[in-house]
Amino acid sequence: MRSEDRDWQIYHILVEKSEMTLEELCRVACTEESVAEESLERLERYRLISRKDDLWATKSLQEIILCAEMEQLMKDSPIYLENGIIKVRKESETK
């Protein structure tokens, strides 16, 4: 299966279930952990899902838009958003 198809499958499983652990997701998607982890990492990088402890969940449309806007606004800022937490960049990161 192509990675795009696997991402689509995993995303829609998460949409249906709201949130799931990696083990549950692998069982439902009939896939190996390594394959599911790669897909989850891509989906998280695209800001479609988030992780809290062992649970993976889809983001709402509002969260997706807000994250994209915040990233754009904070591009050259001394503060940044990481996993919903506002952090301050270290001096070495801003130069």
N, C-alpha and C positions, 0 to 999 in steps of 0.2 A: 504494500500500500504506500502511495506517495505521502510524504510528510504533510503536505497541505490537506490531504484527505483525512489523515489521522488527526490533525489539529481540529478540523471541522467536526469530526466524530466526537472527540473528547470535549470540545467546547459545548456541543449540543447535549451531551450527557450531563455536564455540569449545569447547564441552563435548566434542565428538567429536574435535577435533584437539589438545586440551590447550593449545596456545599458537600464535599466528599473528601475522604482521605485518599492517598495514593493507592493503597491496597484495594479499597472499594472500587475506585475508578478502573484499575487494572482488571478486576474481576468482571465488571460490567462491560468494558470495552474489549475484553478478551485479548489483552496485550501484555507484553512483558513490562516490568517496572522501568527498565532503561529507556524503552521506546516512549512510554507515557511521560517520564521525566523530561525527555527532550521536547516533547510536545508542550508540556506545561510551561517549560522555560520560555519557549517561543511565544506562547499565548500571554505570559506575564510580561515579556519584553514588549509586546504589542499593546500592553495595558488593557487587555480584555478580561483578565482574571487577577485575583490576588490570593496571597497565602497568609494564613494566620495560624501559627503553630503547625499542626499536622493537617489542617483543613484547607482545601482549595475551593474558591468560590468565584462566580462570575461577578463582574462589576456592573452596576446599573449604567444606563446611558449617561446620566448626569455625572456619575463618577468618572467615566471615560473622558467626557468633555472637560470636566474640571481639571483632571490630571494633565490633559494636553495643554490647556490654557496656562496652568501653573508652570509647567515645564517651559513653555515659551516665554513667560514673564520673568522667570527666575534664571534664564540662561546665563546672564552676566551678573547675577546678584550674589551677594555674600551669603545668602541663605538658599537652601534647596529643600525639596520635598522628597522624603524617602519612606516608602511604605506608610504613607499617611502622616508621617511625623516631620515637622519643620525642623531642619538642622542648620547649623552655621558652618560654612566652609572654613577649613584651616587656612592660614596665611599662604601656605605652599600650594594649595589647590586653586587659589584665586589668581596666581601669577602665571 
